[in-house]
Amino acid sequence: MLELFLHHFHLPAWPVFLVMIFFFESHMDRTKAPHLILGGITGIACYLLTLQFVELFASSLGIDTARLIFICMVVYAIVAFGEMLPMIFNNYAFMFYLVSGLAAKLDGIPPQPLVWMSLVVLGGGLVIVSILGIARLVALTLGAASAAAEPDGSRLP
């Protein structure tokens, strides 16, 4: 359903589904949701900063060298600040950074990093809430079915 909505409005689905994949990877731990959302925003912001850095230094360093220097700076920031600011500098940030660079080349349309960030927050947040809601509904359903099978509430060995 979400894919159809995004397609109808010509929005890319990858930021939303990357959030979903990583939320599943984190075993649907709700405490990881802020890390995921903020890491996603950070990664996409790093992509934006890469464009600015390359534009600024391409004439003196060359495009490839400027790009590699900035990538090294991003990796350094994740490693150096990951312990101090784990919600911002984390593996999710690096993955969103990587996928943003790929999406910018593969989409066939001009990159829209601010739209991507919005989709991480709004669409990703919606997906996380939906997953947690479905998990809760399943738990309640299974609990009700279990209670109906055992009227006294006891558990069979």
N, C-alpha and C positions, 0 to 999 in steps of 0.2 A: 504494500500500500504506500509506504513512504517513498519507495523507488518511483512509483507512478506520479506521485505528487512532485517530486524533484524534477522528473523528466518533463512534466507538463510545464513547469516554470523555467525550463532550460538551466537547471542548476546541477552541478556535479554531485554525484552521490558518494564519491570516494571519501570525503572528510567524515561523513556520518558513519559509513560502514567501517572505516578504520577505527573509529571510537568503539563501535560494537565489537569488532574483532579483539581489540585490546582489553575491553571489559570482560569478555569471555576468557581471555588469556589470564587475566588477574583473578579468575575464579569468582567473578561477579561480586568482588569485595567492594562494597559501597564506599569504604574509606579511600579507595584508590581513584574514585571518580574525579576528585579535584586535581590529582596528579595528571590524570589522563587529559582532562579538558585544558588545564593550564599548560601542560607539556605540548599539547597540540597547537595551541595559540603561539607558544614560544617557537616551535619548529617552523611554523608558517612565517612568523615574524623574522626568523633567521633567514628564510628564503628571500624575503623582501630586503633585508639588510645586505644579503649577498649581491643582489642586483645593484644596490646603491654603491657598495664597496667596489665592485667590478667596474661600474661606470666611472667612478672617481679615479681608480688606479690603473685602468686598462692601458692608458696611453704610456705610462711609465713602466709598468711591469709586464704588460701583455695580458690578454684576457684569461688564458688558461692559468697563468701564474697567480694572477689576482684572485681567481676563483678558488684555486687550491689553498692559498694562504687563508682566505676567509673560512673555508671548510675546516682547516686545521684549528682556526680560532674558535669555531663553534664546538668542535670535539673537545678542545682544551677546556672551554667554559663548562661543558657538561661534566667532564671529569673533575675539574677543579672546584666547581660550585655545587656539584650534585649532592654532596653530603650536607652542605649548609642550606641549600634551597632545593630540596628534592621534589617539591611540587612543580618547580619551574624547569630546572635542569635535570632531565631524566631521559631514560631510553625512549619514551614516547616522543619527546621533543626531537630527538635525532631521527626517529622514523618519520615523523611528519615533515621534517626538513627534507629528508631524502625523497619522500613521495611527492612533496610540493615541487621539487625540481623536476621530477619525472613527469608529473601531471602538466606542468607548464609547457613541456615539449610535446606531449602526446594528445592533449585535448583537442588540438586543431583550432582552438579559439584563444584569444589573448588571456593570459593568466589573470585570475581575479582573487588575489590573496585575501582581501578583506571579506569577500563573499565566503571564501573557504573558512576563514576564522569564524564568521557568523554561523556557518553550518556546523562547525565543531561544537560551538556553544549551544545553539538552539537545537539542531538536529541530533547532535551527540547526546545532549542532555535529555532530550525526549526519548531517545533509544535506551539510555541507561534507566530512566524512570519506568519505561515500558517493560524492560527485561525484569527489573525488580518487582514490578506489579504482577507480571506473569508468574514469576517464581513464587510470589506470595499467594496468588490465586491457586496455583497447583498445590502448594503446601496446605492451604485451607481445605481444598477439595479432598486431598488424600487424608487429611486429618478427619474430615467429616465422614469419609467412607470408612475409615478405620474405627471411628466411634460407633458408626451404625452397625458394623460387623461385630463389635464387642460392646454391648449395651452397658455393661458395668464399668467400662473404661479400662479393664485389665488388658495386659498384653500377653499374648500366647507365647510360650517359649520357643 
